[in-house]
């Protein structure tokens, strides 16, 4: 009889505690005045953002960076970043492993269910949906595989159609003919919209 009484008492405690948990799971706040503070996008040191190619930049022949899909892919100097220029030259994407980023975490938008903050995209022309021409992408994986890609060295530039990318140390900067740009490296990122 004692075992039954103890079992019933334990069951009563479990039911009481689970009722508290259900209230919290159902969206009830412990404090009706509590609000969530949005996570701020981290800033980067502006001195790490290349603003223009050096006057001594060396233009390379893009054909050596051609991939089997008609696009162009290249590693960025001795760093962890790589970039691709689309086959039709309508876009450029630069990316790196999330583990290689040394800047703070970029807040993930509510509509993104994948990775965010390690892949940037630049369009050659304004986006048809009105979104930014230069932006982070919601990435479910890498756009390109750089394993077989050649390296675009510090001080070199590749131009394919309206897209031009150059390397400054371990950072890439890609510009379109409209003056928009993306920058990505292990310690920095930037957009020009």
Secondary structure, DSSP 8 states (H G I E B T S, - for coil): -HHHHHHHHHHHHHHHHHHHHHHHHTT--SSTT------------GGGS--S--TT-EE--GGGGB-TTS-EEEEETTSS-EEEE-TTSSEEEEE--GGG--S------TT--SEEEEEEEEESS--TTS--SEEEEEESS-SS--TT-EEE-TTEEEEETTEEEEEETTEEEEE-TTS-EEEEETTEEEEE-
